Amino acid sequence: MWCLISQPNSVVIEVRVDPKAIGQECLEKVCEHLNISKECDYFGLKYESSKGEELWLNLRNPIDRQIGVHGHNTSVRFALRVKFWVPPHLLLQESTRHQFYLHARLDLCEKKLIVPDSDIAVRLVALIAQAEFGNYSHQHHPQNIYAVLRTIIPRDASVSHQDLLWKLVAEHKNCADMKPCTAEYWFLKEVATLETFGEEMFQLKPSNATVQWQKVDNVRLGVGPHGVTKYDDRGGSEKLLIPFTAIQSASSHRRTFKLEYVNMDNVLAHFEVKLESSHAANGLYRAITEKHAFYSCETVRSAVTEQFIRDLKGTIVSIFNEDSSLGKKYVFDIRRTCREVYDNARRALYQESQVPNQMQEEDVGNLDGKHCSDSHERLTRILDAMTCKICMDNQINTAFFPCAHIVACSLCASKCDRCPLCRADIKQSEKVYLPTDLQQ
């Protein structure tokens, strides 16, 4: 089965996997193609359901059970996206930072990342222009990149568009000689300060029912690194943050999602909302659990990693054999926390860097004793030849004239009237500069 995976910049990667393979196998092949060998835990694969919903592929379950594919000659489409956002200084591979940059740029253009003021918008677009276009040029203006400014600029900006363009040009000039990878890094540093950084948004279904947060029409829930945030777009930018530490329980049933938490008054509160579909409700429940484990826990508990459900056939078989894997589907695919991903990647990259040194040491160890002895003697002769023949301490750096012998350092040469080698009278002595490699 062919899997067509699109990157945030619309570049498509083709990988071939077995339909019964789990999603992790497909993701690892994509990351290997992109040279992301140790940090693939930050990424996930998204697909579009039959109802047009954008869902995360569970990487621990077989692909064919999730998207309904049959046969080896079919092809499916996925989108490679960042699932767990972390600050750029925690990313160890440049290829990983580049994918983070592409996804953040896409979210910025699609207004999934909200820019609070025009100055930040100008700075972000200038870094994009430097990363993709290079230094500012009077002959070639990156108009297609500058056009991003109109997309992300806040609506209530009091500065005219022409003034913003002048600011953008000036900011672009300030980024002169900045490497593309450096511009992408500082772009991500700026994006990481935005309020909605790393949040996965869920739109609540319009309803006349009243709950803890009044009516739920035009209300969004964002699940991010710090907790669950409610955004109310009806009368401004009202919001409510529920940190993970305050959440007592979460559950979903069909389209309904329930959450219990401790509010600011230290009182147990709860709310119940409906989403567009059961997949969206399950996705919200899954996002809260996985992001809580990834960002806040020391390690992922077995109660999360081993939680599974069964289909009807698997349920019937499990009555007679509890150990049967028939129809088993894991609920979550999180296996590591943010700290564990970083530590494992750093350890693996360090071990890879030590392999060439170990191979070099093995090669040296395989040399025969005679060759090592000859090399040692040559090195000793070179060191002796570079040492002053008078004090036998400093390096030689002075030539005697007219004999032109170089046998002493400047300190000893100042005390000599005759050349120590040929005994000729010294009329003049000059400092000489030997090759840098010999001086070292």
Buried (B, 14 or more C-beta within 10 A) or exposed (E): BEBEBBBBEEEEBEBEBEBEBBBBBBBBBBBEEBEBBBBBBBBBBBBEEEEEEEBBBBBBBBBBBBBEBEEEEEEBBBBBBBBBBBBBEBBBBEBBBBBBBBBBBBBBBEEBBBBEEBBBBBBBBBBBBBBBBBEBEEEEBBEEBBEBBEEBBEEEBEBEEEEBBEBBBEBBEEBEEBEBEBBBBBBBEBBBEBBBBBBBBBEBBEEEEEBBBEBBBEBBBBBBBBBBBBBBEEEEEEEEEBBBEBBEEBEBEEBBBBBBBBEEEEEEBEBBBBBBBEBBBBBBBBBBBBBBBBBBBEEBEEEBBEEBEBEEEBEEBBEEEEEBEEBBBBBBBBBBBBBBBBEBBBEBBEEEEEEEEEEEEEEEEEEEEEEEEEEEEEEEEEEEEBBBBBEEEBEBBBBBEEBEBBBBBBBBBEEBEEBBEEEBEBEEBEEEEEEEEEEE
